Amino acid sequence: MKTMTLAILPSAARAAVLTTALTTVLAGAAAAESWDMPVAYPADNYQTKNDVAFAEDVKTCSGGALEITVHPGGSLFKGDEIKRAVQMGEAQIGERLLSAHANENPLFAYDSIPFLASSFEASDKLRDAAAPVLGKLLESQGMTLLYSVPWPAQGLYFGKEVNSVADMAGVKFRAYNATTAKVAELTGMVPTQIEAAELKQALATGVVASMISSGATGVDEKVWEDLSHFYDVKAWLPRNTVFVNTEAFAALPAEVQDCVKSSAQTAQTRGTAEAASLAQGFVDTLGKNGMKIAEPSDTLKADLTAIGEKMTADWLAATGDDGKAIIDAYKAN
């Protein structure tokens, strides 16, 4: 018996055995790394569920050497604080709608150029085209790009019937990045920056009375309680991007880094497939709960197309050679 064998050893030998065992246990504990991952969206949102699955994959393939705790709904850091928290090392990894930081650098809005990439396939091509430029930009800020997952195509929500841009004049509009604020400006609406966690209250209290977002957000926030019309304009597919603090990542053993990278690729594929499978269901749910679902009128389509062309030109002017490189690579595929 092992216990009996240990008991009959001389006291000095027993101490050596116990010390060795304790050292092994402590070394294993010290090798385990724990990371915090703040995200802005609710725990039951498909983006957050995908992040949780990513964390589970990392724990499994690293043999428990790295454990990532996902903090949903802005509970650890609010949406607009997440990027800086990862950049400063206050959180090791995070997920953020990077287009919300377009005022810092317009390249972050590559995924929000109106009517450039309006399908999941096109969004994936644009993601790949932008990856070298986006990765370099994040690296310059002390972060490493891991993966991104699209939202379903953006539609317009209103509390009334809208058949042209003229019908939007003066409406209070929820903006979540510089692109959406510009849409409001060009349509005569009044933009207010509202993060996802504060959206429901903003709608309920009349702070905003319209927005451009996916069906997923509409379902998450039960917008049929406050708005009545959804126009499926498929303006663009914004992406949630997951990035890691570069120093924290570099401190991991090489095999754990490989594990994180492979899990990230799996998460990107899984999340994209889930978004595509859920997209129509979200719109159907809006309709089942009383919202009027409509295609945009010909007049509204023409108005929005003109706005898209202007915003694309403006974005290219603001981003210079890097923006051109993204668009050229996207169109070449």
VOBA-1610 file (N, C-alpha, C; in pm, whole numbers, padded with zeros to 5 digits, always signed):
BEGIN
Met+00085-00118+00000Met+00000+00000+00000Met+00088+00123+00000Lys+00049+00223-00076Lys+00134+00342-00088Lys+00145+00414+00046Thr+00032+00427+00121Thr+00038+00496+00248Thr+00129+00424+00347Met+00122+00290+00346Met+00205+00211+00437Met+00352+00225+00398Thr+00378+00223+00267Thr+00516+00237+00222Thr+00574+00369+00266Leu+00493+00477+00255Leu+00538+00609+00298Leu+00560+00612+00448Ala+00472+00539+00521Ala+00480+00544+00667Ala+00607+00479+00719Ile+00657+00377+00650Ile+00775+00307+00702Ile+00905+00371+00657Leu+00897+00475+00574Leu+01019+00545+00535Leu+01074+00624+00652Pro+01205+00645+00655Pro+01262+00734+00757Pro+01199+00872+00747Ser+01197+00943+00858Ser+01129+01074+00862Ser+01185+01171+00759Ala+01313+01173+00738Ala+01373+01264+00640Ala+01327+01231+00500Ala+01316+01101+00470Ala+01272+01058+00337Ala+01126+01094+00316Arg+01044+01071+00424Arg+00903+01107+00413Arg+00887+01255+00383Ala+00964+01338+00450Ala+00957+01483+00429Ala+00994+01519+00286Ala+01095+01450+00232Ala+01138+01478+00095Ala+01029+01443-00004Val+00963+01325+00019Val+00856+01283-00070Val+00741+01383-00067Leu+00700+01423+00053Leu+00589+01518+00068Leu+00623+01653+00006Thr+00746+01697+00025Thr+00788+01825-00032Thr+00784+01822-00184Thr+00831+01709-00241Thr+00828+01694-00387Thr+00686+01696-00439Ala+00595+01626-00369Ala+00455+01622-00411Ala+00392+01760-00405Leu+00419+01834-00296Leu+00363+01968-00280Leu+00417+02062-00386Thr+00545+02049-00417Thr+00606+02134-00521Thr+00541+02109-00656Thr+00512+01981-00685Thr+00447+01945-00812Thr+00309+02007-00822Val+00232+01997-00712Val+00097+02055-00710Val+00102+02206-00729Leu+00192+02272-00656Leu+00203+02418-00667Leu+00249+02461-00805Ala+00340+02382-00864Ala+00387+02416-00999Ala+00273+02407-01098Gly+00189+02302-01084Gly+00073+02289-01173Gly-00022+02404-01157Ala-00045+02446-01031Ala-00136+02558-01006Ala-00081+02687-01063Ala+00052+02704-01048Ala+00113+02827-01098Ala+00107+02834-01250Ala+00111+02715-01315Ala+00110+02713-01461Ala-00025+02751-01518Ala-00133+02730-01439Ala-00267+02762-01487Ala-00285+02914-01492Glu-00340+02962-01600Glu-00359+03106-01622Glu-00510+03134-01630Ser-00554+03242-01567Ser-00694+03281-01570Ser-00708+03418-01636Trp-00794+03425-01737Trp-00818+03550-01809Trp-00964+03594-01795Asp-00984+03724-01796Asp-01118+03782-01799Asp-01149+03831-01939Met-01272+03803-01985Met-01315+03844-02118Met-01446+03923-02108Pro-01438+04056-02102Pro-01560+04137-02102Pro-01624+04144-02240Val-01756+04132-02244Val-01832+04149-02368Val-01953+04237-02338Ala-02008+04299-02442Ala-02113+04399-02421Ala-02254+04343-02429Tyr-02268+04221-02480Tyr-02402+04171-02512Tyr-02451+04070-02408Pro-02585+04048-02401Pro-02641+03961-02298Pro-02592+03817-02307Ala-02607+03745-02196Ala-02558+03608-02190Ala-02628+03517-02289Asp-02755+03547-02323Asp-02829+03460-02413Asp-02818+03500-02560Asn-02738+03601-02590Asn-02714+03640-02729Asn-02619+03540-02795Tyr-02640+03513-02924Tyr-02558+03411-02990Tyr-02410+03450-02994Gln-02380+03580-03000Gln-02239+03622-02998Gln-02174+03582-02865Thr-02244+03608-02755Thr-02190+03576-02623Thr-02180+03425-02604Lys-02281+03352-02647Lys-02276+03206-02637Lys-02157+03150-02715Asn-02127+03210-02828Asn-02012+03167-02908Asn-01882+03196-02834Asp-01875+03308-02764Asp-01756+03341-02685Asp-01737+03241-02570Val-01847+03202-02507Val-01840+03103-02399Val-01790+02969-02455Ala-01839+02931-02573Ala-01792+02807-02635Ala-01644+02815-02669Phe-01600+02933-02714Phe-01457+02956-02741Phe-01376+02934-02613Ala-01421+02992-02502Ala-01351+02978-02375Ala-01344+02831-02333Glu-01452+02758-02354Glu-01453+02615-02320Glu-01355+02537-02407Asp-01351+02572-02536Asp-01256+02507-02627Asp-01112+02530-02583Val-01083+02654-02542Val-00948+02687-02497Val-00911+02607-02372Lys-01003+02600-02279Lys-00976+02522-02156Lys-00948+02377-02189Thr-01026+02322-02282Thr-01009+02181-02319Thr-00877+02156-02389Cys-00850+02235-02494Cys-00730+02205-02574Cys-00601+02246-02503Ser-00612+02332-02402Ser-00492+02369-02325Ser-00474+02280-02204Gly-00565+02182-02187Gly-00556+02095-02071Gly-00574+02168-01940Gly-00650+02277-01945Gly-00674+02356-01824Gly-00566+02459-01794Ala-00468+02470-01882Ala-00360+02566-01859Ala-00408+02711-01871Leu-00516+02732-01949Leu-00572+02866-01964Leu-00723+02858-01947Glu-00775+02934-01852Glu-00918+02943-01830Glu-00964+03086-01855Ile-01065+03103-01941Ile-01117+03234-01976Ile-01258+03247-01921Thr-01282+03350-01842Thr-01415+03378-01788Thr-01480+03488-01867Val-01593+03458-01931Val-01666+03557-02010Val-01760+03634-01918His-01754+03768-01927His-01839+03856-01846His-01937+03927-01939Pro-02063+03880-01947Pro-02158+03935-02046Pro-02223+04066-02002Gly-02291+04128-02098Gly-02377+04242-02069Gly-02309+04364-02013Gly-02181+04384-02043Gly-02111+04500-01990Gly-02093+04496-01839Ser-02095+04375-01781Ser-02090+04363-01634Ser-01952+04391-01575Leu-01847+04364-01651Leu-01711+04391-01602Leu-01663+04527-01651Phe-01675+04550-01781Phe-01649+04681-01841Phe-01763+04711-01937Lys-01808+04834-01941Lys-01911+04873-02036Lys-01854+04862-02178Gly-01947+04856-02275Gly-01904+04837-02413Gly-01796+04932-02458Asp-01812+05059-02427Asp-01715+05158-02475Asp-01586+05158-02394Glu-01578+05073-02290Glu-01457+05064-02209Glu-01374+04939-02241Ile-01432+04846-02316Ile-01369+04715-02333Ile-01237+04723-02408Lys-01234+04794-02518Lys-01111+04801-02598Lys-00995+04858-02516Arg-01021+04967-02446Arg-00915+05027-02365Arg-00872+04935-02251Ala-00967+04863-02192Ala-00934+04771-02084Ala-00835+04664-02130Val-00858+04610-02250Val-00766+04510-02305Val-00634+04575-02343Gln-00641+04692-02402Gln-00521+04764-02443Gln-00430+04792-02322Met-00490+04827-02208Met-00414+04862-02088Met-00382+04740-02001Gly-00430+04623-02041Gly-00403+04503-01963Gly-00493+04485-01842Glu-00600+04565-01833Glu-00696+04549-01723Glu-00782+04425-01744Ala-00797+04384-01867Ala-00856+04256-01905Ala-00764+04199-02012Gln-00748+04069-02013Gln-00652+04009-02108Gln-00711+03993-02247Ile-00842+03979-02257Ile-00908+03952-02384Ile-01046+04016-02380Gly-01097+04057-02495Gly-01230+04118-02496Gly-01292+04112-02635Glu-01422+04141-02638Glu-01497+04145-02764Glu-01559+04283-02777Arg-01549+04340-02897Arg-01601+04475-02917Arg-01643+04494-03062Leu-01748+04573-03080Leu-01787+04621-03211Leu-01689+04734-03246Leu-01582+04700-03319Leu-01474+04796-03339Leu-01517+04920-03416Ser-01623+04909-03495Ser-01669+05027-03569Ser-01712+05138-03475Ala-01739+05105-03348Ala-01773+05207-03249Ala-01654+05298-03218His-01535+05257-03264His-01414+05336-03240His-01365+05405-03368Ala-01456+05425-03463Ala-01417+05488-03590Ala-01372+05632-03572Asn-01417+05699-03466Asn-01370+05835-03442Asn-01222+05837-03404Glu-01175+05726-03349Glu-01034+05711-03316Glu-00953+05683-03442Asn-01006+05593-03525Asn-00943+05561-03653Asn-01052+05508-03747Pro-01077+05573-03860Pro-01186+05531-03948Pro-01170+05391-04005Leu-01049+05335-04000Leu-01030+05198-04048Leu-01113+05098-03967Phe-01141+05130-03841Phe-01221+05040-03759Phe-01363+05022-03813Ala-01406+05111-03902Ala-01541+05103-03958Ala-01544+05033-04093Tyr-01443+04953-04123Tyr-01439+04886-04254Tyr-01563+04800-04278Asp-01620+04745-04170Asp-01735+04654-04184Asp-01869+04727-04187Ser-01866+04860-04181Ser-01990+04939-04174Ser-02005+05036-04290Ile-01941+05004-04401Ile-01956+05087-04521Ile-02089+05051-04586Pro-02183+05143-04594Pro-02317+05108-04640Pro-02320+05045-04780Phe-02388+04931-04788Phe-02417+04861-04913Phe-02293+04811-04988Leu-02179+04800-04917Leu-02060+04742-04979Leu-02066+04589-04971Ala-02091+04536-04851Ala-02098+04391-04830Ala-02228+04362-04756Ser-02329+04316-04829Ser-02463+04303-04772Ser-02510+04159-04753Ser-02416+04063-04765Ser-02449+03922-04742Ser-02342+03862-04653Phe-02369+03743-04598Phe-02270+03677-04513Phe-02145+03641-04593Glu-02163+03593-04715Glu-02048+03559-04798Glu-01962+03682-04827Ala-02028+03792-04862Ala-01954+03916-04890Ala-01886+03968-04765Ser-01952+03956-04650Ser-01893+04002-04524Ser-01767+03924-04491Asp-01768+03793-04516Asp-01649+03712-04492Asp-01534+03753-04584Lys-01565+03784-04710Lys-01462+03829-04803Lys-01404+03963-04757Leu-01490+04051-04710Leu-01443+04181-04662Leu-01358+04164-04536Arg-01398+04073-04449Arg-01318+04043-04328Arg-01178+04000-04366Asp-01167+03907-04462Asp-01036+03857-04503Asp-00953+03966-04569Ala-01019+04051-04647Ala-00949+04161-04713Ala-00895+04262-04612Ala-00970+04281-04504Ala-00931+04381-04405Ala-00833+04329-04300Ala-00822+04196-04286Ala-00744+04137-04178Ala-00600+04189-04168Pro-00524+04198-04278Pro-00386+04247-04265Pro-00379+04389-04211Val-00465+04477-04262Val-00465+04617-04218Val-00514+04628-04074Leu-00624+04559-04043Leu-00680+04565-03909Leu-00585+04505-03807Gly-00522+04392-03844Gly-00427+04329-03753Gly-00309+04420-03722Lys-00258+04488-03824Lys-00146+04581-03804Lys-00186+04698-03714Leu-00308+04748-03733Leu-00357+04861-03652Leu-00370+04819-03506Leu-00427+04703-03480Leu-00441+04656-03343Leu-00305+04629-03280Glu-00212+04572-03357Glu-00077+04546-03306Glu-00009+04675-03261Ser-00032+04783-03335Ser+00028+04912-03300Ser-00026+04965-03167Gln-00140+04909-03123Gln-00202+04951-02998Gln-00187+04846-02888Gly-00099+04748-02913Gly-00071+04648-02810Gly-00170+04534-02803Met-00242+04509-02913Met-00342+04401-02915Met-00323+04313-03037Thr-00372+04190-03024Thr-00361+04092-03132Thr-00501+04048-03173Leu-00528+04053-03303Leu-00657+04013-03358Leu-00672+03861-03348Leu-00788+03815-03298Leu-00815+03672-03290Leu-00923+03627-03389Tyr-01044+03681-03375Tyr-01151+03641-03467Tyr-01262+03745-03466Ser-01351+03734-03563Ser-01469+03821-03565Ser-01589+03744-03618Val-01706+03783-03573Val-01831+03717-03609Val-01933+03823-03651Pro-02001+03803-03764Pro-02094+03905-03812Pro-02228+03902-03739Trp-02294+04015-03743Trp-02435+04024-03710Trp-02513+04006-03841Pro-02639+03970-03832Pro-02722+03971-03954Pro-02726+04112-04012Ala-02765+04121-04138Ala-02767+04250-04207Ala-02853+04352-04134Gln-02810+04476-04139Gln-02876+04584-04068Gln-03003+04631-04138Gly-03108+04648-04060Gly-03233+04703-04110Gly-03269+04828-04033Leu-03368+04900-04081Leu-03411+05025-04018Leu-03538+05002-03936Tyr-03537+05050-03814Tyr-03652+05040-03723Tyr-03710+05180-03701Phe-03842+05187-03708Phe-03911+05315-03683Phe-04042+05290-03607Gly-04092+05396-03552Gly-04222+05392-03486Gly-04333+05440-03577Lys-04304+05451-03705Lys-04404+05497-03803Lys-04365+05446-03941Glu-04453+05462-04039Glu-04423+05424-04176Glu-04326+05524-04237Val-04225+05472-04308Val-04124+05557-04370Val-04108+05512-04515Asn-04129+05603-04609Asn-04119+05569-04752Asn-04009+05643-04825Ser-03945+05738-04758Ser-03837+05815-04818Ser-03753+05876-04707Val-03637+05927-04743Val-03553+05995-04645Val-03625+06117-04587Ala-03708+06181-04668Ala-03781+06299-04620Ala-03868+06264-04499Asp-03916+06139-04492Asp-04001+06098-04380Asp-03923+06081-04250Met-03790+06082-04259Met-03707+06060-04140Met-03669+06189-04068Ala-03694+06301-04129Ala-03648+06430-04076Ala-03692+06451-03931Gly-03593+06481-03845Gly-03621+06515-03706Gly-03641+06398-03612Val-03640+06274-03664Val-03661+06156-03579Val-03536+06133-03492Lys-03558+06102-03364Lys-03448+06072-03274Lys-03394+05932-03304Phe-03265+05923-03333Phe-03205+05802-03389Phe-03094+05750-03299Arg-03097+05619-03271Arg-02991+05557-03192Arg-02868+05531-03280Ala-02757+05592-03244Ala-02630+05567-03313Ala-02543+05478-03225Tyr-02465+05388-03287Tyr-02371+05306-03209Tyr-02228+05318-03259Asn-02209+05394-03367Asn-02073+05421-03416Asn-02079+05544-03506Ala-01964+05583-03560Ala-01959+05703-03644Ala-02039+05685-03772Thr-02043+05562-03824Thr-02119+05538-03947Thr-02267+05563-03927Thr-02322+05508-03818Thr-02465+05526-03794Thr-02497+05672-03761Ala-02405+05740-03694Ala-02426+05884-03669Ala-02430+05961-03801Lys-02344+05920-03895Lys-02341+05987-04026Lys-02470+05959-04104Val-02520+05835-04094Val-02648+05803-04158Val-02756+05896-04107Ala-02759+05917-03976Ala-02858+06007-03917Ala-02843+06149-03972Glu-02720+06194-03977Glu-02693+06330-04025Glu-02742+06348-04169Leu-02713+06250-04255Leu-02746+06262-04397Leu-02895+06241-04425Thr-02966+06183-04330Thr-03110+06163-04349Thr-03193+06264-04272Gly-03127+06354-04201Gly-03199+06456-04127Gly-03249+06412-03991Met-03205+06293-03946Met-03244+06247-03813Met-03149+06305-03707Val-03184+06283-03580Val-03107+06339-03468Val-03040+06223-03394Pro-02906+06206-03408Pro-02840+06089-03348Pro-02806+06106-03201Thr-02816+05996-03126Thr-02768+05989-02988Thr-02694+05858-02971Gln-02571+05864-02921Gln-02490+05743-02902Gln-02546+05662-02786Ile-02586+05539-02813Ile-02643+05452-02710Ile-02577+05315-02720Glu-02517+05269-02610Glu-02458+05136-02606Glu-02568+05031-02593Ala-02535+04907-02628Ala-02634+04799-02629Ala-02703+04782-02494Ala-02626+04792-02386Ala-02683+04768-02253Ala-02784+04874-02212Glu-02779+04993-02276Glu-02871+05101-02240Glu-02983+05120-02343Leu-02986+05034-02447Leu-03078+05057-02558Leu-03224+05044-02517Lys-03259+04941-02442Lys-03398+04919-02407Lys-03456+05039-02331Gln-03380+05089-02237Gln-03428+05204-02160Gln-03442+05328-02248Ala-03347+05347-02340Ala-03352+05462-02429Ala-03476+05459-02517Leu-03513+05339-02564Leu-03634+05325-02646Leu-03759+05348-02561Ala-03761+05288-02443Ala-03880+05296-02357Ala-03908+05438-02309Thr-03802+05516-02293Thr-03819+05653-02242Thr-03825+05758-02352Gly-03815+05714-02478Gly-03824+05808-02589Gly-03698+05887-02617Val-03586+05847-02555Val-03459+05913-02586Val-03426+05894-02733Val-03460+05774-02786Val-03450+05749-02930Val-03581+05684-02976Ala-03614+05703-03103Ala-03737+05648-03159Ala-03713+05577-03291Ser-03587+05548-03321Ser-03552+05475-03442Ser-03409+05426-03428Met-03371+05331-03515Met-03233+05282-03513Met-03209+05199-03638Ile-03083+05174-03666Ile-03045+05078-03768Ile-02969+04968-03698Ser-03017+04845-03709Ser-02955+04734-03639Ser-03005+04604-03699Ser-02953+04493-03650Ser-02995+04363-03701Ser-03123+04317-03635Gly-03182+04212-03691Gly-03297+04151-03627Gly-03262+04094-03492Ala-03136+04052-03474Ala-03092+03996-03346Ala-03109+04097-03234Thr-03065+04220-03257Thr-03079+04324-03155Thr-03225+04354-03129Gly-03306+04355-03235Gly-03448+04380-03219Gly-03514+04278-03128Val-03476+04151-03145Val-03532+04044-03063Val-03478+04053-02920Asp-03346+04074-02907Asp-03286+04086-02774Asp-03357+04191-02690Glu-03388+04305-02752Glu-03444+04419-02680Glu-03596+04429-02688Lys-03660+04331-02752Lys-03806+04332-02765Lys-03856+04469-02815Val-03799+04513-02926Val-03828+04648-02973Val-03972+04668-03016Trp-04045+04556-03038Trp-04186+04570-03074Trp-04267+04637-02962Glu-04211+04643-02843Glu-04279+04712-02734Glu-04272+04863-02750Asp-04181+04912-02835Asp-04160+05056-02848Asp-04166+05106-02992Leu-04139+05018-03091Leu-04136+05058-03231Leu-04231+04969-03311Ser-04266+05011-03432Ser-04370+04941-03507Ser-04328+04889-03645His-04224+04948-03707His-04189+04913-03844His-04041+04871-03855Phe-04016+04764-03935Phe-03880+04720-03965Phe-03865+04713-04117Tyr-03766+04786-04168Tyr-03739+04786-04313Tyr-03609+04710-04336Asp-03618+04599-04410Asp-03505+04508-04429Asp-03414+04559-04542Val-03340+04666-04513Val-03260+04732-04618Val-03124+04663-04640Lys-03085+04574-04547Lys-02957+04502-04559Lys-02842+04598-04588Ala-02826+04695-04502Ala-02728+04801-04525Ala-02584+04751-04516Trp-02555+04672-04413Trp-02421+04613-04395Trp-02430+04508-04285Leu-02323+04432-04267Leu-02316+04332-04160Leu-02201+04370-04067Pro-02229+04441-03960Pro-02122+04475-03865Pro-02069+04349-03798Arg-01948+04358-03747Arg-01885+04239-03689Arg-01837+04268-03547Asn-01859+04173-03459Asn-01797+04177-03326Asn-01659+04115-03338Thr-01558+04186-03290Thr-01420+04140-03303Thr-01363+04105-03166Val-01295+03992-03159Val-01229+03948-03036Val-01079+03969-03052Phe-01020+04032-02953Phe-00877+04063-02956Phe-00818+04040-02818Val-00688+04021-02815Val-00620+03986-02690Val-00505+04084-02667Asn-00475+04112-02541Asn-00359+04193-02508Asn-00234+04118-02554Thr-00152+04183-02636Thr-00039+04114-02698Thr+00061+04063-02596Glu+00089+04139-02491Glu+00184+04094-02389Glu+00132+03971-02317Ala+00003+03971-02285Ala-00056+03856-02217Ala-00050+03732-02307Phe-00076+03752-02434Phe-00073+03641-02529Phe+00070+03587-02544Ala+00166+03678-02556Ala+00306+03637-02575Ala+00360+03562-02453Ala+00301+03587-02336Ala+00348+03520-02213Ala+00301+03376-02204Leu+00208+03337-02288Leu+00159+03198-02287Leu+00261+03105-02350Pro+00268+02979-02306Pro+00353+02882-02375Pro+00307+02868-02521Ala+00398+02831-02608Ala+00368+02823-02751Ala+00250+02732-02781Glu+00242+02619-02709Glu+00134+02525-02736Glu-00002+02582-02694Val-00003+02668-02591Val-00129+02731-02549Val-00167+02842-02648Gln-00069+02913-02699Gln-00097+03012-02803Gln-00162+02944-02924Asp-00107+02830-02963Asp-00164+02756-03077Asp-00308+02713-03047Cys-00331+02673-02923Cys-00465+02633-02881Cys-00562+02750-02893Val-00521+02867-02849Val-00607+02987-02857Val-00637+03020-03003Lys-00535+03013-03088Lys-00555+03044-03230Lys-00650+02946-03298Ser-00634+02818-03270Ser-00721+02719-03333Ser-00864+02731-03281Ser-00878+02760-03153Ser-01012+02780-03096Ser-01078+02905-03153Ala-00996+03008-03180Ala-01049+03130-03240Ala-01102+03105-03380Gln-01029+03026-03458Gln-01074+02993-03593Gln-01205+02915-03589Thr-01213+02822-03496Thr-01337+02746-03479Thr-01453+02836-03441Ala-01426+02931-03351Ala-01530+03024-03305Ala-01578+03112-03419Gln-01487+03156-03503Gln-01524+03241-03616Gln-01615+03167-03713Thr-01580+03042-03743Thr-01661+02960-03832Thr-01796+02928-03770Arg-01794+02888-03644Arg-01918+02851-03574Arg-02011+02972-03560Gly-01956+03086-03520Gly-02038+03205-03499Gly-02101+03256-03627Thr-02025+03250-03737Thr-02078+03295-03866Thr-02193+03207-03911Ala-02175+03075-03895Ala-02282+02980-03933Ala-02406+03003-03849Glu-02387+03030-03720Glu-02501+03054-03631Glu-02575+03182-03669Ala-02500+03287-03701Ala-02563+03413-03742Ala-02648+03393-03867Ala-02593+03320-03963Ala-02665+03296-04089Ala-02791+03214-04065Ser-02782+03116-03976Ser-02898+03029-03951Ser-03008+03101-03875Leu-02970+03201-03795Leu-03067+03271-03712Leu-03129+03393-03779Ala-03064+03444-03884Ala-03100+03575-03939Ala-03248+03588-03973Gln-03301+03498-04053Gln-03442+03509-04093Gln-03535+03487-03975Gly-03493+03401-03885Gly-03575+03375-03767Gly-03593+03498-03681Phe-03488+03580-03671Phe-03500+03704-03595Phe-03607+03795-03657Val-03601+03809-03789Val-03698+03895-03859Val-03839+03839-03843Asp-03852+03707-03854Asp-03982+03644-03836Asp-04037+03669-03695Thr-03949+03665-03596Thr-03992+03690-03458Thr-04043+03832-03441Leu-03976+03927-03506Leu-04025+04066-03501Leu-04168+04073-03553Gly-04192+04007-03667Gly-04325+04008-03727Gly-04429+03940-03641Lys-04392+03827-03581Lys-04485+03753-03496Lys-04527+03834-03374Asn-04441+03928-03336Asn-04473+04011-03219Asn-04534+04146-03256Gly-04580+04155-03381Gly-04660+04271-03418Gly-04594+04378-03501Met-04464+04363-03527Met-04399+04465-03610Met-04436+04445-03757Lys-04447+04553-03830Lys-04470+04545-03974Lys-04335+04531-04043Ile-04315+04419-04113Ile-04189+04392-04183Ile-04209+04428-04329Ala-04121+04513-04383Ala-04140+04560-04520Ala-04007+04579-04591Glu-04009+04559-04721Glu-03897+04597-04805Glu-03902+04749-04824Pro-03788+04814-04841Pro-03791+04958-04863Pro-03857+04993-04996Ser-03925+05105-05000Ser-03985+05150-05126Ser-03875+05185-05225Asp-03912+05198-05353Asp-03813+05234-05455Asp-03749+05369-05423Thr-03829+05460-05374Thr-03776+05593-05338Thr-03677+05583-05225Leu-03712+05506-05122Leu-03621+05490-05009Leu-03493+05419-05051Lys-03505+05317-05137Lys-03386+05248-05187Lys-03292+05346-05258Ala-03349+05428-05345Ala-03268+05525-05420Ala-03202+05626-05326Asp-03278+05672-05228Asp-03223+05768-05130Asp-03106+05706-05054Leu-03124+05582-05008Leu-03021+05516-04929Leu-02898+05480-05012Thr-02919+05443-05139Thr-02807+05413-05227Thr-02719+05536-05247Ala-02782+05651-05266Ala-02706+05776-05282Ala-02626+05808-05156Ile-02687+05784-05042Ile-02616+05808-04915Ile-02499+05711-04902Gly-02520+05585-04941Gly-02413+05486-04934Gly-02294+05523-05021Glu-02321+05571-05141Glu-02213+05610-05232Glu-02132+05725-05173Lys-02199+05821-05112Lys-02129+05934-05052Lys-02043+05889-04934Met-02100+05801-04852Met-02027+05756-04733Met-01909+05668-04768Thr-01919+05590-04876Thr-01806+05510-04922Thr-01692+05600-04968Ala-01726+05702-05044Ala-01624+05797-05091Ala-01559+05869-04974Asp-01640+05908-04877Asp-01587+05977-04759Asp-01492+05886-04681Trp-01531+05757-04667Trp-01447+05663-04592Trp-01314+05641-04662Leu-01316+05627-04793Leu-01191+05610-04868Leu-01101+05733-04857Ala-01162+05850-04857Ala-01083+05973-04842Ala-01019+05980-04704Ala-01091+05931-04603Ala-01041+05939-04465Ala-00936+05833-04435Thr-00940+05719-04504Thr-00850+05608-04471Thr-00730+05597-04565Gly-00731+05668-04675Gly-00615+05672-04764Gly-00576+05538-04822Asp-00445+05513-04826Asp-00393+05392-04890Asp-00440+05264-04821Asp-00453+05267-04687Asp-00496+05147-04615Asp-00640+05111-04652Gly-00727+05213-04658Gly-00865+05187-04697Gly-00874+05136-04839Lys-00795+05195-04927Lys-00795+05153-05068Lys-00747+05008-05079Ala-00647+04972-04998Ala-00596+04835-05001Ala-00704+04734-04963Ile-00787+04771-04864Ile-00896+04682-04822Ile-00998+04666-04934Ile-01041+04777-04991Ile-01143+04773-05097Ile-01091+04700-05219Asp-00966+04726-05256Asp-00908+04660-05374Asp-00899+04509-05352Ala-00856+04467-05232Ala-00846+04324-05202Ala-00984+04259-05199Tyr-01081+04331-05149Tyr-01217+04279-05142Tyr-01275+04259-05282Lys-01257+04357-05369Lys-01312+04350-05503Lys-01236+04249-05590Ala-01113+04219-05553Ala-01033+04124-05630Ala-01075+03979-05603Asn-01145+03955-05494Asn-01185+03818-05457Asn-01317+03780-05520
//
